């Protein structure tokens, strides 16, 4: 009887850990989706600011992007490739490159902030294009469309 009870407790514990892990994976997926939605919104804000010549508005937005980009690798823990996600399995197979691409986004956001602070609209537009390219480079390799 004791062995049967121990097996039941062990099985229940394993099931709880598995479903708890799945719940945690879904939480991180939702967190990263929200972050990428804010990133998309930020890109629109920057595009509008560049179009209006309001370069002073760009710095705070690039700070948001920089902060999010720093978190990107932590938002893709092992096991978070299951569920409603466009993340390709290649992320986890090539995590150093994926992390480098997040760092590239940070660097390009900072370069955009510097360009905008200079007041040079042409340099700001070019830096904005470079930041968009860093996003595209990651999506082409690591995101299912």
VOVO-364937 format. One line per field, with one value per atom (N, C-alpha, C): residue in one letter; chain; atom name; y, x, z. Coordinates in pm, whole numbers, plus 32768, in hexadecimal, padded with zeros to 4 digits. Layout:
<pts>
rest <- c(a_...)
kette <- c(A_...)
atom <- c(CA_...)
py <- c(Y_...)
px <- c(X_...)
pz <- c(Z_...)
</pts>
This chain:
<pts>
rest <- c(x_x_x_x_x_x_x_x_x_x_x_x_x_x_x_x_x_x_x_x_x_x_x_x_x_x_x_x_x_x_x_x_x_x_x_x_x_x_x_x_x_x_x_x_x_x_x_x_x_x_x_x_x_x_x_x_x_x_x_x_x_x_x_x_x_x_x_x_x_x_x_x_x_x_x_x_x_x_x_x_x_x_x_x_x_x_x_x_x_x_x_x_x_x_x_x_x_x_x_x_x_x_x_x_x_x_x_x_x_x_x_x_x_x_x_x_x_x_x_x_x_x_x_x_x_x_x_x_x_x_x_x_x_x_x_x_x_x_x_x_x_x_x_x_x_x_x_x_x_x_x_x_x_x_x_x_x_x_x_x_x_x_x_x_x_x_x_x_x_x_x_x_x_x_x_x_x_x_x_x_x_x_x_x_x_x_x_x_x_x_x_x_x_x_x_x_x_x_x_x_x_x_x_x_x_x_x_x_x_x_x_x_x_x_x_x_x_x_x_x_x_x_x_x_x_x_x_x_x_x_x_x_x_x_x_x_x_x_x_x_x_x_x_x_x_x_x_x_x_x_x_x_x_x_x_x_x_x_x_x_x_x_x_x_x_x_x_x_x_x_x_x_x_x_x_x_x_x_x_x_x_x_x_x_x_x_x_x_x_x_x_x_x_x_x_x_x_x_x_x_x_x_x_x_x_x_x_x_x_x_x_x_x_x_x_x_x_x_x_x_x_x_x_x_x_x_x_x_x_x_x_x_x_x_x_x_x_x_x_x_x_x_x_x_x_x_x_x_x_x_x_x_x_x_x_x_x_x_x_x_x_x_x_x_x_x_x_x_x_x_x_x_x_x_x_x_x_x_x_x_x_x_x_x_x_x_x_x_x_x_x_x_x_x_x_x_x_x_x_x_x_x_x_x_x_x_x_x_x_x_x_x_x_x_x_x_x_x_x_x_x_x_x_x_x_x_x_x_x_x_x_x_x_x_x)
kette <- c(A_A_A_A_A_A_A_A_A_A_A_A_A_A_A_A_A_A_A_A_A_A_A_A_A_A_A_A_A_A_A_A_A_A_A_A_A_A_A_A_A_A_A_A_A_A_A_A_A_A_A_A_A_A_A_A_A_A_A_A_A_A_A_A_A_A_A_A_A_A_A_A_A_A_A_A_A_A_A_A_A_A_A_A_A_A_A_A_A_A_A_A_A_A_A_A_A_A_A_A_A_A_A_A_A_A_A_A_A_A_A_A_A_A_A_A_A_A_A_A_A_A_A_A_A_A_A_A_A_A_A_A_A_A_A_A_A_A_A_A_A_A_A_A_A_A_A_A_A_A_A_A_A_A_A_A_A_A_A_A_A_A_A_A_A_A_A_A_A_A_A_A_A_A_A_A_A_A_A_A_A_A_A_A_A_A_A_A_A_A_A_A_A_A_A_A_A_A_A_A_A_A_A_A_A_A_A_A_A_A_A_A_A_A_A_A_A_A_A_A_A_A_A_A_A_A_A_A_A_A_A_A_A_A_A_A_A_A_A_A_A_A_A_A_A_A_A_A_A_A_A_A_A_A_A_A_A_A_A_A_A_A_A_A_A_A_A_A_A_A_A_A_A_A_A_A_A_A_A_A_A_A_A_A_A_A_A_A_A_A_A_A_A_A_A_A_A_A_A_A_A_A_A_A_A_A_A_A_A_A_A_A_A_A_A_A_A_A_A_A_A_A_A_A_A_A_A_A_A_A_A_A_A_A_A_A_A_A_A_A_A_A_A_A_A_A_A_A_A_A_A_A_A_A_A_A_A_A_A_A_A_A_A_A_A_A_A_A_A_A_A_A_A_A_A_A_A_A_A_A_A_A_A_A_A_A_A_A_A_A_A_A_A_A_A_A_A_A_A_A_A_A_A_A_A_A_A_A_A_A_A_A_A_A_A_A_A_A_A_A_A_A_A_A_A_A_A_A_A_A_A_A_A_A_A)
atom <- c(N_CA_C_N_CA_C_N_CA_C_N_CA_C_N_CA_C_N_CA_C_N_CA_C_N_CA_C_N_CA_C_N_CA_C_N_CA_C_N_CA_C_N_CA_C_N_CA_C_N_CA_C_N_CA_C_N_CA_C_N_CA_C_N_CA_C_N_CA_C_N_CA_C_N_CA_C_N_CA_C_N_CA_C_N_CA_C_N_CA_C_N_CA_C_N_CA_C_N_CA_C_N_CA_C_N_CA_C_N_CA_C_N_CA_C_N_CA_C_N_CA_C_N_CA_C_N_CA_C_N_CA_C_N_CA_C_N_CA_C_N_CA_C_N_CA_C_N_CA_C_N_CA_C_N_CA_C_N_CA_C_N_CA_C_N_CA_C_N_CA_C_N_CA_C_N_CA_C_N_CA_C_N_CA_C_N_CA_C_N_CA_C_N_CA_C_N_CA_C_N_CA_C_N_CA_C_N_CA_C_N_CA_C_N_CA_C_N_CA_C_N_CA_C_N_CA_C_N_CA_C_N_CA_C_N_CA_C_N_CA_C_N_CA_C_N_CA_C_N_CA_C_N_CA_C_N_CA_C_N_CA_C_N_CA_C_N_CA_C_N_CA_C_N_CA_C_N_CA_C_N_CA_C_N_CA_C_N_CA_C_N_CA_C_N_CA_C_N_CA_C_N_CA_C_N_CA_C_N_CA_C_N_CA_C_N_CA_C_N_CA_C_N_CA_C_N_CA_C_N_CA_C_N_CA_C_N_CA_C_N_CA_C_N_CA_C_N_CA_C_N_CA_C_N_CA_C_N_CA_C_N_CA_C_N_CA_C_N_CA_C_N_CA_C_N_CA_C_N_CA_C_N_CA_C_N_CA_C_N_CA_C_N_CA_C_N_CA_C_N_CA_C_N_CA_C_N_CA_C_N_CA_C_N_CA_C_N_CA_C_N_CA_C_N_CA_C_N_CA_C_N_CA_C_N_CA_C_N_CA_C_N_CA_C_N_CA_C_N_CA_C_N_CA_C_N_CA_C_N_CA_C_N_CA_C_N_CA_C_N_CA_C_N_CA_C_N_CA_C_N_CA_C_N_CA_C_N_CA_C_N_CA_C_N_CA_C_N_CA_C_N_CA_C_N_CA_C)
py <- c(7F89_8000_807D_8078_80EC_8107_809F_80AE_80EC_80C0_80F7_818C_81AE_8239_828D_8259_82A0_82B7_8255_8264_82CD_82CD_8330_83BD_83CE_8451_847C_841E_843B_8462_8418_8436_84BD_84D8_8559_85CB_85B8_861F_863A_85CF_85DD_8626_8603_8644_86D9_86F7_8783_87D1_8794_87D6_87ED_878A_8798_8804_8804_8869_88F1_88F5_8973_89A9_8953_897D_89B1_8971_899F_8A28_8A3A_8ABC_8B28_8B08_8B6A_8B8A_8B26_8B3D_8B99_8B84_8BDB_8C69_8C77_8CFD_8D47_8D04_8D46_8D64_8D0F_8D29_8DA6_8DB1_8E27_8EA5_8E99_8F0B_8F39_8EDB_8F04_8F38_8F00_8F35_8FC6_8FE1_906B_90C7_9096_90E6_9104_90A1_90B7_9111_910A_9166_91F5_9209_928F_92BC_9260_9281_92B1_926A_928F_931B_9336_93BA_9423_9403_9460_9481_941D_9436_9498_948A_94E8_9574_957D_9600_9642_95F5_962C_9658_9604_9627_96AB_96BA_9735_97AC_979A_9806_9831_97CF_97EF_983C_980E_9850_98DF_98F9_997F_99D4_9995_99DD_99F4_99AA_99B7_9956_9973_9918_990D_9972_996E_9902_98DC_9875_97E9_97D9_9753_9716_9766_9731_96D8_9709_96B5_9633_9638_95BF_955B_958D_9531_94F6_9541_9508_9490_949A_9428_93B0_93CB_935E_9320_9372_9341_92E7_9313_92C5_9240_9242_91C6_9169_91A0_914E_9107_914A_910D_9093_9091_9023_8FB0_8FCA_8F66_8EDB_8ECA_8E41_8DFC_8E48_8E0B_8DE4_8E18_8DFA_8D7D_8D3A_8CC1_8C4E_8C2D_8BBE_8B39_8AD5_8A51_8A26_89ED_89C0_8A25_8A9F_8B04_8B09_8A99_8A8E_8A46_8A20_89DA_8A3B_8A26_8A7C_8AE0_8B4B_8BB0_8C0E_8BEA_8C3B_8C2D_8C98_8C96_8C7B_8C60_8C46_8BC0_8BC3_8B48_8AFE_8A7A_8A29_8A4C_8A87_8AAF_8B11_8B5B_8BB7_8B6C_8AFC_8AB2_8A61_8A3F_89F7_8A54_8AD4_8B36_8BB1_8B97_8C02_8C70_8C51_8CBF_8D23_8CF2_8D4D_8D9C_8D5A_8D9D_8E0C_8DF0_8E54_8EC7_8EA7_8F0F_8F6C_8F33_8F85_8FE2_8FB6_900E_907F_905F_90C7_9129_90F5_914D_91B1_9181_91DA_9247_9220_9284_92EB_92BC_9317_9375_9340_9395_93F9_93D2_9430_94A1_947F_94E6_9542_9509_955A_95B9_958A_95E0_9651_9632_969A_9707_96DE_973E_9792_9751_9799_97FE_97D5_9830_98A6_988B_98F5_995A_992F_998A_99F0_99D1_9A2A_9A18_99B9_999F_993F_9976_9925_98B5_98D0_9868_97F6_9818_97B1_9762_97A6_9763_9701_972B_96D1_9657_966D_95FE_959F_95D6_9583_9536_9576_9532_94BB_94CE_9461_93EF_9411_93AB_935C_93A1_935B_92FD_932C_92D6_925C_9270_9201_919A_91C8_9169_9115_9152_9108_90A1_90CC_9075_8FFE_9015_8FAA_8F3A_8F61_8EFD_8EB4_8F00_8EC3_8E62_8E86_8E2D_8DA6_8DA4_8D27_8CDE_8D28_8CEA_8CF5_8D2E_8D3D_8CFE_8CAD_8C76_8CE2_8CEF_8D58_8D24)
px <- c(8053_8000_8057_80BF_8118_815C_8183_81C5_8166_80E8_8084_8071_8065_8054_80CD_8144_81BD_81BF_8195_8191_812A_80BA_8052_8086_80C4_80FB_8167_81BD_8227_81ED_818A_814A_8103_80BF_807A_80DE_814B_81B4_81F0_820A_8242_81E0_8161_80FC_80F1_80F7_80F2_816A_81DF_8257_824E_821B_820F_81AA_8136_80D2_80FE_8143_8179_81E1_8235_8299_8257_81EB_81A4_8165_8130_80F5_8160_81D5_8242_826F_8276_829D_8238_81B7_8151_815B_817D_818F_81FF_8271_82E2_82C1_8274_824B_81F3_8196_8140_8191_81F3_8248_8297_82D2_8321_82C8_8250_81F4_81D0_81B5_8195_820C_8283_82FB_830F_82F9_8308_829A_8223_81B8_81DF_8218_8244_82B6_830F_837B_8342_82DF_829F_8262_8221_81E7_8255_82C4_8334_836C_8376_83A7_834A_82C9_8269_827A_8292_82A8_8324_838E_8409_83F4_83B1_8396_8349_82E4_8296_82ED_8341_8397_83FA_8434_8491_8446_83D0_8381_835E_8344_8320_839C_840F_8489_8496_8448_844B_84B3_8531_859C_85AB_8581_858A_8531_84C8_846C_84A6_8511_8545_8593_85DE_8632_85E9_857A_8532_84FD_84D9_84A5_8517_858D_85FE_8628_8614_8631_85D7_8558_84FB_852A_8554_8583_8601_865D_86D9_86BC_8663_8640_8600_85A8_8569_85CE_8622_8687_86E2_8702_8757_8714_868F_8644_8627_8633_8609_8641_86C3_86F3_86B1_868F_864F_85BE_8585_84FA_84EC_855B_855B_859F_856E_85AC_858C_85DE_85C0_8532_84EB_8463_83F9_8423_83C0_83AD_83CB_83B4_8331_82E9_826A_81F8_818A_8117_8109_80C0_80A7_811D_817D_81F5_8225_8260_829A_8330_8361_83F0_8415_847E_84AF_850A_850D_8563_85F6_8617_86A0_86D8_8680_86AC_86FF_86CB_870C_8782_8780_87F1_8868_884B_88B3_88A4_8896_8879_88E2_8964_89C7_89AF_898D_8971_88F1_888C_880E_8828_8877_889A_88E8_8942_898F_8933_88CB_886C_881F_8800_87C0_881F_889E_8901_890F_8905_890A_8895_8820_87AD_87C9_8802_8826_8886_88ED_8952_8913_88BB_887E_881C_87DA_8783_87D5_8848_889E_88D7_88FB_892D_88C1_8845_87D5_87C3_87CE_87C0_882B_88A5_8912_88F7_88CE_88B1_8841_87D8_8767_8792_87E3_8812_886A_88A9_88FE_88AC_882C_87D6_87DF_882D_8841_87D4_8775_8703_872D_878C_87B9_87FF_8855_889B_8839_87D3_876D_871E_86F9_86B2_8705_8785_87DF_87EB_87F9_8804_8782_8711_8690_8689_86B7_86BA_8714_8785_87E1_87A1_8755_8712_86A7_865D_85F8_863A_86AF_86F8_8724_874A_8773_86FC_8688_860E_85EF_85F8_85DA_863A_86B9_871D_86FA_86CA_86A4_8624_85C3_8543_8555_85A8_85BC_85EF_8644_8681_8632_85F8_85C4_852D_84E6_8455_840A_83A6_834D_82E7_82CB_826B_81DF)
pz <- c(8000_8000_8000_8051_805A_7FD4_7F8C_7F0A_7EA5_7EA7_7E4C_7E6A_7EEA_7F11_7EE6_7EF9_7ED1_7E3B_7DF0_7D5E_7D34_7D77_7D58_7D75_7DE8_7E0D_7DAA_7D85_7D26_7C9D_7C70_7BEF_7BF3_7C61_7C6E_7C72_7CB6_7CBD_7C33_7BE9_7B63_7B07_7B10_7ABE_7AE0_7B60_7B8A_7B57_7B5D_7B2B_7A95_7A4D_79BC_7996_79D7_79B7_79EA_7A5A_7A8C_7A2C_79F7_7994_7916_78ED_7876_7890_7909_792C_792E_7965_7967_78D9_7883_77F8_77B4_77CE_7792_77C9_784B_7884_783E_7829_77E8_7756_7716_768C_7688_76E4_76EA_7708_7760_7783_770A_76C3_764E_75DF_75CE_7569_7589_7607_7630_7617_7633_761C_7589_7533_74A4_746D_74A7_747E_74A3_7519_753F_74E4_74C0_7464_73DF_73AC_732E_7339_73AA_73C3_73C8_7409_7413_7389_7332_72AB_7262_7275_723A_7272_72F4_7333_72FA_72E8_72B0_721F_71D2_7147_713F_7194_7196_71BF_7224_7253_71E7_71A1_7134_70C7_70A5_703D_7060_70DF_710D_712B_712B_714F_71E5_7235_72C7_7300_72E8_730F_73A7_73F0_7482_74BE_7477_74AA_749E_7453_7435_74A9_74F2_755E_75C2_75FC_765D_7620_75A1_755F_754A_7523_7513_7598_7605_768A_76A7_7680_7690_7640_75C6_756E_75A8_75D5_7610_7688_76DF_7757_7730_76CD_76A2_7660_7609_75C4_7628_7696_76FD_773B_773E_777B_771B_769A_7636_7653_7669_7680_76F9_775F_77D5_77BB_7750_772E_76D8_76C0_766F_76BA_7732_777A_7735_774C_7714_773B_76DD_76F5_76CC_76AA_7684_75EC_75AC_751C_74FE_7565_7554_756F_752C_7541_74CF_74E8_7481_747A_7428_7416_7387_7356_72D0_72D7_734E_7361_7321_72CF_7292_72F4_72EA_7340_732E_72BD_72A0_730A_734C_73B6_741D_744D_74B9_7487_7408_73CE_73B4_73A6_7387_73E1_7463_74C2_74C6_74B9_74B8_7447_73D0_7361_737B_73B0_73D2_7437_749D_7502_74C2_7467_7422_73D3_7398_734C_73A9_7421_7483_74AA_74B9_74D8_7463_73E8_7372_7375_73A0_73AB_7412_7482_74E8_74AF_746C_7435_73CE_737B_7316_7355_73C1_7408_7444_747D_74B6_7449_73D7_7368_7336_7335_730C_7370_73EE_7455_7442_7429_7414_7397_732C_72AF_72C4_7308_7320_7378_73DC_7436_73EC_737F_7331_72E3_72CF_7283_71ED_71C1_7132_7102_70B8_708B_702E_6FD4_6F76_6FC0_701F_706D_70C2_70F4_7145_70EF_7078_701D_6FFA_6FE2_6FC1_7039_70B1_7129_7144_7125_7134_70D4_7059_6FF8_7026_7062_7095_7107_715C_71C9_7192_7130_70F1_70B0_7075_7038_70A0_7117_717F_71AD_71B0_71D3_7167_70EB_707A_7074_7091_708E_70F1_7164_71C8_719E_7170_7148_70D3_7074_7001_702A_708E_70B8_7125_7181_71FB_720F_71B3_71C6_7151_7171_710B_70E9_706C_7042_7043)
</pts>
